[in-house]
Amino acid sequence: MALALVNGRVLRADGLVQGQCVLVEHGRISAVLAEAEVRGRAAESYDLQGGLLLPGFIDVQVNGGGGVLFSDAPTVESIRTIAAAHRRFGTTAFLPTLISADLEVVARAIAAVQGAIAAGIPGVLGIHIEGPFLNPARKGVHDPAKLRELDASALGLLSSLQRGRTLVTLAPEMTTPQLIQQLVAAGVIVSAGHTNASYAEMRAALAHGLTGFTHLFNAMSQLSGREPGTVGAALDDQRSWCGIIVDGEHTDPVVLRIALRCRPHDRFMLVTDAMPSVGTTSDGFQLQGRRIRVRGHSCIDEDGRLAGSNIDMASCVRNAVAMLGVSLPQAVRMASQVPAEFLGVSQEYGRIAPGQRANLVLADEELQVLETWIDGDSSRAPAPQ
């Protein structure tokens, strides 16, 4: 029987709308119609009690959660744990993210994602391979011993995922525009990150198919008066997508507000860069043999460097409203529709519209997640601790 979600405020293209019913059948949204029109249909009514019904959040950069770091344990069960940890905060689709590793580990991670998709673990859209093709000068907390240039020998591995999307973050100066073009032609989404590229190098990468910038402003060549760098290339380009971590730590909110004035809002997507501590009460974890301590939404290594984040996507949405001054509908789109478009899956994900997968979030006025649906299957979020 169909499920009729009623008595909520539904996020549509023109904002939050009252008096509409979202009809779910066979895991998809079959109709969005006035509540009066659902009377007489063979549907089970579900009262949303005035809550906000939003499209499920999509996170393209999830290193870990629930006490698990994907890079430490690239397995199907790790992905299952990470997915459950982030679902309670409204993330209904995500890319498990592998931090720079040997190619043998990259192969295991791809196999794990392939297995997770085959096993039907809810929300797994593919994999994000962040490194090892990064510039040591902008390595952040990535292990410099793992970093290497990208040559043709790795192209087959990076394009080997048979189901789902593959996102690769690389430094364009650690490869060639022609190899970037070959990756894109093989179906891989290419993003720039941990890069010291010049503006000219970045423009060449964009011309050869690079479409993203990983955690804008962090671990990349900065904008200056005589050399625009990677940041300048990102802000100057109007078609690529920029991931931003809105935790108040990775980038000053003032800088992000300036960035939002430079290019269309529908080219900025919220990402968490989440580490294992998300969904736990842990005050720290191990990363490549180093102790990382958790401080609020931040994760800090022994030298005081940021090492990912301890933030969830619902908090990023709240922060986008409070810190960046965007509207709630726009903040939600930056966590749903925009990443879906970046990944090329917007025909099925990111909006509340007929034909879309029934990936939905029910939240209260403070954007605390109350319940989620993935392909129509419901999960109540646990009460905040």
HELIX and SHEET records of a PDB file:
HELIX    1   1 GLU A   35  VAL A   38  5                                   4    
HELIX    2   2 VAL A   76  ARG A   87  1                                  12    
HELIX    3   3 LEU A  103  ALA A  118  1                                  16    
HELIX    4   4 PRO A  136  ARG A  138  5                                   3    
HELIX    5   5 PRO A  144  LYS A  146  5                                   3    
HELIX    6   6 ALA A  152  ALA A  154  5                                   3    
HELIX    7   7 LEU A  155  LEU A  158  1                                   4    
HELIX    8   8 PRO A  172  MET A  174  5                                   3    
HELIX    9   9 PRO A  177  ALA A  185  1                                   9    
HELIX   10  10 TYR A  199  ALA A  207  1                                   9    
HELIX   11  11 GLY A  229  ASP A  236  1                                   8    
HELIX   12  12 PRO A  253  LEU A  260  1                                   8    
HELIX   13  13 HIS A  265  ARG A  267  5                                   3    
HELIX   14  14 MET A  313  LEU A  324  1                                  12    
HELIX   15  15 LEU A  328  MET A  334  1                                   7    
HELIX   16  16 GLN A  337  LEU A  343  1                                   7    
SHEET    1   A 4 ARG A  28  ALA A  34  0                                        
SHEET    2   A 4 GLN A  20  GLU A  25 -1                                        
SHEET    3   A 4 ALA A   2  VAL A   6 -1                                        
SHEET    4   A 4 ALA A  43  ASP A  47  1                                        
SHEET    1   B 6 GLY A  15  GLN A  18  0                                        
SHEET    2   B 6 ARG A   9  ARG A  12 -1                                        
SHEET    3   B 6 LEU A  52  PRO A  55  1                                        
SHEET    4   B 6 LEU A 360  ALA A 363 -1                                        
SHEET    5   B 6 VAL A 369  ILE A 374 -1                                        
SHEET    6   B 6 ASP A 377  ARG A 380 -1                                        
SHEET    1   C 8 PHE A  57  VAL A  62  0                                        
SHEET    2   C 8 THR A  91  ILE A  99  1                                        
SHEET    3   C 8 GLY A 126  GLU A 130  1                                        
SHEET    4   C 8 ARG A 165  LEU A 170  1                                        
SHEET    5   C 8 ILE A 189  ALA A 192  1                                        
SHEET    6   C 8 GLY A 212  PHE A 213  1                                        
SHEET    7   C 8 TRP A 241  ILE A 244  1                                        
SHEET    8   C 8 PHE A 268  LEU A 270  1                                        
SHEET    1   D 2 GLY A  64  GLY A  65  0                                        
SHEET    2   D 2 VAL A  68  LEU A  69 -1                                        
SHEET    1   E 4 GLY A 284  LEU A 287  0                                        
SHEET    2   E 4 ARG A 290  ARG A 295 -1                                        
SHEET    3   E 4 SER A 298  ILE A 300 -1                                        
SHEET    4   E 4 LEU A 306  SER A 309 -1                                        
END                                                                             
